[in-house]
Amino acid sequence: MRRLRFLHALPIPARKALKKLGADLRDARLRRRLPTELVAERAFFSRKTLRKIENGDAGVSMGAYACLLFVLGMTTS
């Protein structure tokens, strides 16, 4: 697995925040009883990307995080 150089420079509080965000998104998906296949399909990305988001991977684009928030109905208009 290729690691990006900037990920090692990410401050520890930022890493913890991403881990918490990922865990919160996973909890939201599970509360809604939505399987990973369905959520990934609706968000137009792979299950692998969804798994990375739920693990708090900093290498995933903010657009993917935003798309997942939308799919889970967690955005405000």
C-alpha positions in Angstrom: 0.0 0.0 0.0 1.4 3.3 -1.0 1.5 5.9 1.7 1.5 9.6 0.9 4.3 11.6 2.4 1.9 14.3 3.8 0.0 11.7 5.9 3.0 11.4 8.2 3.1 15.2 8.7 -0.6 15.3 9.7 -0.9 16.5 13.3 -2.1 13.9 15.8 -5.3 15.9 16.7 -6.2 16.0 13.0 -5.7 12.2 12.7 -7.9 11.7 15.8 -10.6 14.0 14.4 -10.7 12.1 11.1 -10.9 8.7 13.0 -13.8 10.1 15.0 -15.6 11.4 11.9 -15.1 8.1 10.2 -16.5 6.2 13.2 -19.4 8.6 13.4 -20.2 8.1 9.7 -20.0 4.3 10.1 -22.4 4.5 13.1 -24.8 6.7 11.1 -24.8 4.2 8.3 -25.4 1.3 10.6 -28.2 3.1 12.5 -29.9 3.5 9.1 -29.3 -0.2 8.4 -27.6 0.6 5.1 -25.2 -2.0 3.6 -21.8 -0.8 2.4 -22.6 -1.9 -1.2 -25.7 0.3 -1.4 -24.1 3.4 0.3 -21.0 3.2 -2.0 -23.2 2.8 -5.1 -25.3 5.8 -4.1 -22.2 7.9 -3.4 -20.6 6.9 -6.7 -17.4 5.4 -5.2 -16.1 1.9 -4.3 -16.6 0.0 -1.1 -12.9 0.3 -0.6 -13.2 4.1 -0.6 -16.1 3.8 1.9 -14.0 1.6 4.1 -11.2 4.2 4.0 -13.6 7.0 4.9 -15.0 5.0 7.8 -11.4 4.3 9.0 -10.6 8.0 8.9 -8.1 7.8 6.1 -6.7 11.3 5.3 -5.9 10.3 1.8 -9.5 10.3 0.7 -10.8 13.6 -0.9 -13.0 15.9 1.0 -15.5 15.5 -1.9 -15.9 11.9 -1.1 -16.5 12.7 2.6 -19.1 15.3 1.6 -20.8 12.9 -0.8 -21.1 10.3 1.9 -22.6 13.0 4.3 -25.2 13.8 1.6 -26.0 10.1 1.0 -26.6 9.6 4.7 -28.8 12.7 4.9 -26.4 14.5 7.2 -26.2 17.8 5.2 -28.2 20.9 5.7 -29.5 23.1 2.9 
